[in-house]
Amino acid sequence: MSVETGYDQWAATYDEVANPTRDLEKEACETMLQDRVGGTVLELGGGTGKNTGWLAERCERLVSADLSREMQAVARAKVTAANVEFRIGDVRENWQFGTGFDLITCSLILEHVEDLGHIFREAANALKPAGLFYVCELHPFKQYAGSKARFEFEGSEKVLECYRHHVTDYTKAAAATGFAVEDISEWFDGGDRAELPRLIAFLFRNEE
Ligand SMILES: C[S@@+](CC[C@H](N)C(=O)[O-])C[C@H]1O[C@@H](n2cnc3c(N)ncnc32)[C@H](O)[C@@H]1O
């Protein structure tokens, strides 16, 4: 099953079913970006709009892009702010989302993208100088332990195609495209640092 078909199927229940990864990412996003959102923002893989409204309230213009029409349909119904423009697009292809962004956000999408280098090259082109690139993903430690994006559909479990990215895959792809690391943080269920971290979040700055 393609990632697009998978998320089209998941869309109806994505917001409803218990999902600690989704919920913890919202906390990570709002914490790491609390003073950093403004100007024009590009949200990659905006999904059902979990972060879209929060971002839109803090910036002048937001472009929210996703591969899945069904996921985005939920976001469109939820977020009706006039400064939000929804686009259908695949981040694995050449981006047609515009340029000159102050901030790009990417929450829980890169586990479905094999080529991180492409993403960082496109992000560098789309950002202003000194623009920020926020990336938050399932922690690779969780991936090593077997975690993958999965959901129930019509009585059976569906597991989506996922790629494993190590911490240095992100930092090396970022460095190769002229990004500096401004922040890295790890996010734990219930803040319990004795367990495996669930998420890793990066804030990169475009130095080009
Ligand atoms: C786990 S959901 C995360 C949605 C939202 N960012 C959040 O944190 O709740 C992943 C989203 O990424 C989108 N996605 C996956 N691969 C994509 C691609 N190649 N291009 C654009 N969007 C993609 C999916 O359609 C889905 O909406």
The ligand as an SDF file (V2000), in Angstrom:
LIG
                    3D

 27 29  0  0  0  0  0  0  0  0999 V2000
    1.7990   10.9910   10.9110 C   0  0  0  0  0  0  0  0  0  0  0  0
    1.0190   12.1800    9.8870 S   0  0  0  0  0  0  0  0  0  0  0  0
    1.4970   13.6790   10.6970 C   0  0  0  0  0  0  0  0  0  0  0  0
    0.5240   14.7890   10.4190 C   0  0  0  0  0  0  0  0  0  0  0  0
    0.8020   16.0600   11.2220 C   0  0  0  0  0  0  0  0  0  0  0  0
    2.0570   16.6650   10.8120 N   0  0  0  0  0  0  0  0  0  0  0  0
    0.8220   15.7220   12.6870 C   0  0  0  0  0  0  0  0  0  0  0  0
    1.8780   15.9000   13.3210 O   0  0  0  0  0  0  0  0  0  0  0  0
   -0.2060   15.2560   13.1920 O   0  0  0  0  0  0  0  0  0  0  0  0
    2.0740   12.2260    8.4440 C   0  0  0  0  0  0  0  0  0  0  0  0
    1.5300   13.1280    7.3620 C   0  0  0  0  0  0  0  0  0  0  0  0
    2.5550   13.2670    6.3720 O   0  0  0  0  0  0  0  0  0  0  0  0
    1.9440   13.1450    5.0960 C   0  0  0  0  0  0  0  0  0  0  0  0
    2.9720   12.6650    4.1520 N   0  0  0  0  0  0  0  0  0  0  0  0
    3.6040   11.4760    4.1560 C   0  0  0  0  0  0  0  0  0  0  0  0
    4.4780   11.4080    3.1280 N   0  0  0  0  0  0  0  0  0  0  0  0
    4.3770   12.5890    2.4730 C   0  0  0  0  0  0  0  0  0  0  0  0
    5.0100   13.1200    1.3190 C   0  0  0  0  0  0  0  0  0  0  0  0
    5.9050   12.4020    0.6230 N   0  0  0  0  0  0  0  0  0  0  0  0
    4.6880   14.3690    0.9130 N   0  0  0  0  0  0  0  0  0  0  0  0
    3.7720   15.1100    1.6130 C   0  0  0  0  0  0  0  0  0  0  0  0
    3.1330   14.6430    2.7060 N   0  0  0  0  0  0  0  0  0  0  0  0
    3.4240   13.4010    3.1320 C   0  0  0  0  0  0  0  0  0  0  0  0
    0.8200   12.1480    5.3030 C   0  0  0  0  0  0  0  0  0  0  0  0
   -0.1550   12.2250    4.2790 O   0  0  0  0  0  0  0  0  0  0  0  0
    0.3080   12.5660    6.6670 C   0  0  0  0  0  0  0  0  0  0  0  0
   -0.7020   13.5350    6.5810 O   0  0  0  0  0  0  0  0  0  0  0  0
  1  2  1  0
  2  3  1  0
  2 10  1  0
  3  4  1  0
  4  5  1  0
  5  6  1  0
  5  7  1  0
  7  8  2  0
  7  9  1  0
 10 11  1  0
 11 12  1  0
 11 26  1  0
 12 13  1  0
 13 14  1  0
 13 24  1  0
 14 15  1  0
 14 23  1  0
 15 16  2  0
 16 17  1  0
 17 18  1  0
 17 23  2  0
 18 19  1  0
 18 20  2  0
 20 21  1  0
 21 22  2  0
 22 23  1  0
 24 25  1  0
 24 26  1  0
 26 27  1  0
M  CHG  2   2   1   9  -1
M  END
$$$$
